[in-house]
């Protein structure tokens, strides 16, 4: 269902990679995006090939799809008020007040590691 990537929707400032000898190229989103790029732009951002050493790449971006959640306002509807305050405080302490509100209203994705 969500296993396909629309490479035409990559951000305008996304960094591409054209290093074909890299052993990680088949799992790297930067290389896959570069090989599927159909947009005719006069300028793009590219990983500097002279930085490639043949070892682990610091620009590697895993292409494995990740499921994320957006918003959690309704998550607290069934929580009793006495517990709600403690839960909110724990979330503020973990993520910070600003991030908590971004997670809550859905303006920032909630990744599995969060």
Buried (B, 14 or more C-beta within 10 A) or exposed (E): EEEEBEBEEBEEEBBBBBBEEBEBBEBBBBBBBBEEBEEEEEEBEEBEEEEBEEEEBEBBBEBEEEEEEEBBEEEBEEEEEEEEEEEBEEBBEEBEEEBBEBBBEEEBBBEEEE
